[in-house]
Every structure is written in structure tokens, then in C-alpha cells.
Amino acid sequence: MHGLINRSIQCFLRDTYGAGAWVQVVRGAGLGFDSFEAMLTYDPVLTDAVLDAATQLLGRSRDSILEDLGSYLVSHPNMHGLRRLLRFGGTTYADFLQSLEDLPGRARLALPDADLLALDLRDRSPTDYTLFCRSDLSGAGHVLVGILRAMADDYGALSVVDHRGQTPDGQEEIAITLAEGAFSAGRSFDLAQNVAAPRW
């Protein structure tokens, strides 16, 4: 598992629930170290152990934790740089959705060895989409649900996003309905601002 995924989970748990909670997760997962390095590769068993320990500590399901991770990646101040990179996908939420298939390629420009996920967006109508996701991280679709919901808020769009489970070929299926593209003002965004790297 790419260390960037593990580091993201670590930062989410630490920033959301506190350093003490992360220490408990480290112990519960039996890691033997207290911090992941974003540029290293780890055994996927360690990622599962961290998520299992987090579900035990927080009394929440893995899916809900992963969904909150997705929201964190967009909305937390420490992730401002990532939010800006996602906003480069277009000036509207519909534009952003249409740019999703390009996201893995853009990620590889910065991290050539990072094959984090594969995305396939299919238009069902001008307002209805189905997104298929394949990733080494089991449940990555729930992270995407969190990202998609948070990005709808960011753009000021009204959108319904639902995880539909796994397809027979192992992909995760996400249904997206864009009810209104300009539901609210959304968050301010300026292309001219300096892009800050995430504070890992």
C-alpha cells in the first residue's frame, strides 16, 4: 500500500480525534512504529490493522470512517493544497465530475509510482452519473463518497451521492445525482493563490 494512503489515514485520525487517539490506534494495530512515511510502500495488512483499530476505538464502521476521511481531505485546513488541486477540475461541480477520470493521471505526475486508484465515470443523463472505482484500498469508494459530497458543498451544488456496493468484477459503484448546480454560494476559490502542500 502506498504510504500516502496510510499517512492520510494517520493525519485524519490525529487531526480529527487528537494525538492520543492516534497513539491508541498505533497500539491497537501493533504497528511497532508511530508514524507512516508518505513516500514509502507498506504491507496492506498494516492499513487494515489501522482501520480495524480505529473502528474498535471509535465504535464506528470502517465505511463511515473512510467516508469521513474523504470529507477531511477536502474540508480540513491542513488539506487546503489538495482541495485546491481538486478545484482545478473545473469551474462548476459538473465540470469537476467530468474531470474525475483524469485525476489518477494528474496524481501520477506528482508521484510517478503512485497507482492509487482507477476511475470510470459514466453519464446516465445530464444530471445522473455512475462512478466506478478500483483501488488497492478496500472501501476506497467510501473515501470518494466523502470527497464528492464535500466537493459539492465546496462548489455550492446540491448533489446526492450513494455508495452502491461492489460490482461482480470487483469495482466499487457510486451513484451521483446533481440536483442543482448553484444551490448556494459555495466556498471562495481563487486560481491565483499560491498552492500550499498538505501539512503532513
C-alpha angles and dihedrals in degrees: 000000000000111000091231090071093049092045090051091053090048093050092046093052093043096046095042103039103019138256091282091059091051090052089054091049091050090053094044091050092047091227098159090216133060105223139040121224113228095218099049130084121237136192108267087230088073092054091051091047091053093049092046090051090049092051090051094047097044099035090230135121122262090240094056092047091051091048090052088049088058092051090048092054090060105031109034115098091231089061096052092120093055091047089054092050090053091049089058084074091085148309094266135041090247089055089049091053091051090052095053095096089059092054098087090050092050089050090053090055088065096032110027093185094049112104093169101157147335121231132197118184119194124190113225094175136336088284105027126074139171119210120198118199133191121186143151087240110085107228095022087139089069090055087053091050089056092047093047093049092047092047090051088056090045091055093040092244127143107229137162114215122184133177108228099189130243128330120226090261093056101260122132115237124215124186117210125189118185103207097174129000096203104034095139140358094270124201122315117260130182121187090203095064120105113261112237120204116241112273100241 
